[in-house]
């Protein structure tokens, strides 16, 4: 009896995945539930477990191939004994374009000008605004429409979005090519590039700066660090102070916690804080849900767990979708100051930086103080300068006097 390995459902807006790596070669034995192939999507890298035990008898999609959800990856002969392991998967001819299983009815969706089907999220946006998708220029893979194309079309009053510049073609023989290494971009890296460029093209992005004296926060950590860790089983870090300070500031300035959707401003009465994490595969932003309802220990535990999963490549799509505001910490890498780029469709992002001892005027004296520069990038279409500056001042006040956080001031 044979069992097919197919691309699983990956999330509402994800319709395809790229084969990153096969863990097994044709002929090798497989245990049910064992990771057998790694898939790369626009947002995450995930492992597909074997649906049955036996031997891998066919690989239908090679590494680097892009396959639709439901597409055939390979075949397992259940109960068969595997041959000796091989050092690399046996090359196979890629089968004709695969289709979703017959049991899964195809969803009829309007096509773009390039004839590509729309993702559910894009189709919903097109229908809600009564648009003709064929009149909008797609900047995604193979001319596919992405949500940013539709939003840009709406914000420009119906003018077609600019065509994305084609990747630069090789200029010819490279004089030192033998000392270079050419590596294919992962889907995650390409998606990061697309989203960052989308933020620059769509939002009216501006950054305001301030600095914060970290003396009080560092004193609180030093006083309660051991007792906190003993009681809660997790270290008391800086991030919990910043998350709670941002939540208080967002509650006072709701525009920073909102987004633009078509001609509407969507104000959110919940606080899902994205925390940017650097991984070997690129930057990801897992989301801390309902941060306003969490205590310091819960914030630290959740951030620690999300960070571990991010570094191990184990984040799920649900853990990365739907944030309302983002915090990024370039200080862990030694950055003294930067201008963070918005995480669309959010309207604000806070950049933390390196803590550095600097001479500061304290009353009539000059003292060395542990100072950190803060950067607040915001979408000026929805957030005014007054609101952005006030937000950053509120965060500064909460960090320089942490009792404000406890007293909700």
C-alpha positions in Angstrom: 0.0 0.0 0.0 1.4 3.5 -0.9 0.8 6.8 0.8 1.2 10.1 -0.8 3.1 13.0 0.9 1.4 16.3 0.0 1.9 20.0 0.8 -0.3 20.6 3.9 -2.6 23.6 4.3 -0.2 26.4 5.4 -2.5 29.3 6.3 -5.2 31.5 4.8 -3.0 33.6 2.6 -0.3 31.1 1.6 -1.0 29.1 -1.5 2.4 27.6 -2.3 5.7 26.5 -0.8 9.3 25.9 -2.0 11.1 22.6 -1.2 14.0 23.6 1.0 15.5 20.2 1.9 14.7 16.5 1.8 15.8 14.7 4.9 15.4 11.3 3.3 16.5 9.8 0.0 14.6 7.4 -2.2 14.8 3.9 -0.6 15.4 5.0 2.9 13.2 3.8 5.8 10.8 6.2 7.4 9.0 6.3 10.7 5.5 7.7 10.9 5.6 11.3 12.2 9.3 11.7 11.4 10.3 14.9 9.6 10.8 14.1 6.0 11.0 17.3 4.0 11.5 21.0 4.8 9.2 23.6 3.2 9.9 27.3 2.8 7.0 29.7 2.6 6.8 33.5 2.5 6.6 33.7 6.3 8.0 30.5 7.9 10.1 27.4 7.3 8.4 24.2 8.5 9.0 20.5 8.5 6.5 18.0 7.0 6.1 14.8 9.0 5.8 11.4 7.3 2.1 10.5 7.1 3.0 6.7 7.4 5.9 4.4 8.1 7.7 2.4 5.4 10.1 3.3 2.7 10.4 6.4 0.5 9.8 5.1 -3.0 9.5 8.4 -5.0 10.4 12.1 -4.7 8.1 14.0 -7.0 9.4 17.5 -6.3 13.1 18.3 -6.0 14.8 20.8 -3.8 14.1 24.3 -5.0 10.8 23.5 -6.7 7.7 25.5 -5.9 4.6 23.5 -5.2 1.0 24.5 -4.6 -0.8 23.6 -1.4 -2.1 20.0 -1.8 0.6 19.3 -4.4 2.4 15.9 -4.4 5.8 15.8 -2.8 6.6 12.1 -2.8 5.3 8.6 -2.1 5.8 6.1 0.8 5.5 2.4 0.4 3.9 1.5 3.8 5.5 -1.4 5.7 8.4 -1.7 3.2 11.9 -2.0 4.6 14.2 0.8 3.6 17.5 0.4 1.8 20.8 1.7 3.1 20.8 5.4 3.6 22.2 7.4 0.7 24.2 10.6 1.1 21.8 12.7 -0.9 18.3 12.4 -2.4 18.2 10.5 -5.7 17.5 13.0 -8.5 14.2 12.3 -10.1 12.3 13.8 -13.0 9.8 16.3 -11.8 6.3 15.1 -12.6 3.8 17.2 -14.6 2.4 20.1 -12.7 0.7 18.7 -9.7 -2.9 19.6 -8.6 -4.7 19.6 -5.3 -6.3 16.3 -4.2 -9.6 15.6 -5.9 -11.3 15.6 -2.6 -10.5 19.3 -2.1 -12.7 21.4 -4.3 -11.0 24.2 -6.2 -11.9 27.7 -5.2 -12.8 29.9 -8.1 -11.1 33.2 -7.7 -10.8 36.1 -10.1 -7.5 36.4 -12.0 -5.0 39.2 -12.2 -3.9 40.7 -15.5 -1.3 38.0 -15.6 -3.9 35.2 -15.3 -2.7 34.3 -11.7 -5.3 33.3 -9.1 -5.8 35.7 -6.2 -5.0 34.7 -2.6 -8.0 34.7 -0.3 -6.9 37.9 1.5 -6.4 39.8 -1.8 -9.6 38.5 -3.3 -11.5 39.7 -0.2 -10.0 43.2 -0.5 -10.8 43.4 -4.3 -14.4 42.3 -3.8 -15.0 44.6 -0.8 -13.8 47.6 -2.9 -15.5 46.5 -6.1 -12.3 46.5 -8.1 -11.3 44.9 -11.4 -8.2 42.9 -10.5 -7.0 42.9 -14.1 -6.5 46.7 -13.9 -4.1 46.4 -11.0 -0.4 45.7 -11.7 0.9 42.8 -9.6 4.4 43.0 -8.1 4.5 39.6 -6.6 6.0 36.4 -8.0 5.1 35.9 -11.6 3.0 39.0 -11.6 0.8 37.8 -8.7 -1.2 40.5 -6.9 -0.2 41.0 -3.3 -2.2 43.0 -0.7 0.2 46.0 -1.0 -0.6 46.3 -4.7 -4.3 46.7 -4.0 -3.8 49.1 -1.1 -1.4 51.2 -3.3 -4.0 51.1 -6.1 -6.7 52.4 -3.7 -4.5 55.1 -2.1 -3.5 56.4 -5.5 -7.1 57.0 -6.4 -7.3 54.1 -8.9 -4.0 54.6 -10.7 -2.1 51.4 -11.4 0.7 50.6 -9.1 4.2 50.9 -10.5 5.7 47.8 -12.0 8.4 46.4 -9.8 11.9 46.7 -11.2 13.2 43.5 -12.6 16.2 41.9 -10.8 19.5 43.1 -12.2 20.7 40.7 -14.9 24.3 39.4 -14.7 26.5 42.0 -16.3 28.8 39.3 -17.9 31.8 37.4 -16.7 32.8 38.4 -13.2 36.6 39.0 -12.9 36.8 37.3 -9.5 34.0 34.8 -9.8 36.1 31.9 -8.5 36.3 33.7 -5.2 32.5 34.3 -4.9 29.6 32.2 -3.8 26.2 32.5 -5.3 23.3 31.3 -3.1 19.6 31.2 -4.0 17.5 33.6 -1.9 15.1 31.8 0.4 11.4 32.5 0.1 11.6 34.1 3.6 14.4 36.4 2.6 12.6 37.4 -0.6 9.4 38.0 1.4 11.3 40.2 3.9 12.6 42.2 1.0 9.1 42.6 -0.5 7.5 43.7 2.7 10.2 46.2 3.6 10.0 47.7 0.1 6.2 47.7 0.3 6.4 49.7 3.6 8.6 52.3 1.9 6.4 52.5 -1.2 3.1 52.7 0.6 3.5 54.4 4.0 4.5 58.1 4.5 7.2 56.9 6.9 9.0 59.3 9.3 11.1 58.7 12.4 11.3 60.6 15.7 14.0 60.1 18.3 14.5 60.5 22.0 16.7 59.1 24.7 16.0 57.4 28.0 17.9 57.2 31.2 17.9 53.5 32.1 19.1 54.0 35.7 15.7 53.2 37.3 15.0 50.1 35.2 18.5 48.7 35.8 18.1 49.3 39.5 14.8 47.5 39.6 16.3 44.5 37.8 19.2 44.4 40.1 17.0 44.6 43.2 14.4 42.0 42.1 16.3 39.8 39.6 17.0 36.8 41.9 13.6 36.8 43.6 11.8 37.1 40.3 13.7 34.2 38.7 13.2 32.1 41.8 9.5 32.6 41.8 8.7 32.6 38.1 11.5 30.5 36.6 12.5 33.1 34.1 14.9 36.0 34.0 13.7 39.6 34.4 14.8 41.3 31.2 14.4 44.7 29.7 11.8 43.7 27.2 9.0 43.3 29.7 9.5 46.9 30.8 9.4 48.1 27.2 6.3 46.1 26.3 4.3 47.3 29.2 5.5 50.9 28.6 4.4 50.7 25.0 1.0 49.3 25.9 0.3 52.2 28.2 1.4 54.7 25.5 -0.7 52.9 22.8 -3.8 53.1 25.1 -3.3 56.8 25.3 -2.6 57.3 21.6 -4.8 54.8 19.6 -3.7 56.1 16.2 -0.3 54.4 16.8 -2.2 51.1 17.3 -4.3 51.5 14.2 -3.9 50.8 10.5 -5.3 52.1 7.1 -7.5 49.8 5.1 -8.7 51.3 1.9 -10.4 54.6 2.9 -10.9 53.5 6.5 -8.8 53.8 9.6 -9.1 50.6 11.7 -8.6 51.4 15.5 -7.8 48.3 17.5 -8.8 47.9 21.1 -6.3 45.1 21.7 -2.6 45.1 22.0 -0.7 42.3 20.1 2.9 43.3 20.3 5.3 42.0 17.7 8.9 41.4 18.9 11.5 41.3 16.1 13.9 38.3 16.4 17.0 37.8 14.2 17.5 34.2 13.1 20.0 32.5 10.7 17.2 32.6 8.0 16.3 36.3 8.5 14.3 38.6 10.6 10.9 37.3 11.9 8.4 39.0 14.1 6.5 36.6 16.5 3.5 38.3 18.2 2.8 38.6 21.9 -1.0 38.4 22.2 -3.0 40.6 24.5 0.1 42.1 26.1 -2.1 44.5 28.1 -3.5 41.5 30.0 -0.1 39.9 30.8 2.1 40.5 33.9 5.9 40.9 33.7 6.5 37.2 34.2 4.1 36.2 31.5 5.7 38.7 29.1 9.2 37.3 29.8 8.1 33.7 29.5 6.2 34.2 26.2 9.1 36.3 24.7 11.6 33.6 25.8 9.5 30.8 24.2 8.8 32.7 21.0 12.5 33.6 20.7 13.5 30.0 21.1 11.0 28.8 18.5 12.1 31.5 16.1 15.8 30.5 16.3 14.9 26.8 15.9 12.6 27.6 12.9 9.5 26.2 14.8 7.3 29.3 14.7 3.8 28.7 13.4 1.9 31.1 11.1 -0.5 31.9 13.9 2.3 33.1 16.1 3.4 35.6 13.4 0.2 37.0 12.1 -1.9 40.0 13.2 0.4 42.2 15.3 -0.7 45.7 16.0 2.7 47.3 17.0 6.3 46.1 16.8 9.4 46.5 19.0 12.8 45.8 17.6 16.1 45.8 19.5 19.2 46.6 17.5 21.0 47.2 20.7 21.7 43.4 21.2 24.0 43.7 18.1 25.6 46.9 19.3 23.6 49.5 17.3 23.7 52.9 18.9 21.0 54.5 16.7 18.8 53.4 13.7 15.6 54.2 11.9 13.4 51.0 12.0 11.2 50.3 9.0 7.4 49.8 9.6 6.0 46.3 9.6 2.9 46.7 7.3 0.1 47.3 7.8 1.1 48.6 11.3 1.5 52.3 11.8 4.3 52.3 14.3 7.5 50.5 15.4 9.8 51.3 18.3 13.5 50.8 18.0 15.6 50.0 21.1 19.4 50.5 21.0 22.6 49.9 23.0 22.8 51.2 26.5 25.9 53.4 26.8 27.3 55.4 29.7 27.2 59.1 28.9 27.8 62.3 30.9 24.4 63.9 31.6 23.3 67.1 33.4 21.5 66.0 36.6 20.4 69.1 38.5 23.6 71.2 38.8 25.9 68.2 38.4 27.3 66.2 35.6 26.9 62.4 36.1 27.5 59.3 34.1 24.2 57.7 33.3 23.3 54.5 31.3 21.5 56.1 28.3 19.6 54.5 25.4 18.5 56.2 22.2 14.9 55.3 21.2 13.6 55.6 17.7 9.9 55.7 16.7 9.1 55.2 13.0 5.5 55.9 12.1 3.1 56.2 9.2 2.5 59.9 8.8 -0.7 59.2 6.9 -2.4 58.2 10.1 -0.1 59.3 12.9 0.6 63.1 13.4 4.0 64.3 14.6 2.4 65.4 17.9 1.1 61.9 18.5 4.4 60.2 17.6 6.4 62.5 19.8 3.9 62.1 22.7 4.0 58.3 22.4 7.8 58.3 22.6 7.8 60.7 25.6 5.2 58.4 27.4 7.5 55.4 26.9 10.5 57.4 28.2 8.5 58.5 31.3 7.5 55.0 32.1 11.0 53.7 31.8 12.6 56.5 33.8 9.9 56.0 36.5 8.8 52.3 36.3 6.2 52.9 39.1 4.1 54.5 36.4 3.7 51.1 34.8 2.5 49.5 38.0 0.1 52.4 38.7 -1.1 52.7 35.1 0.0 56.4 34.8 
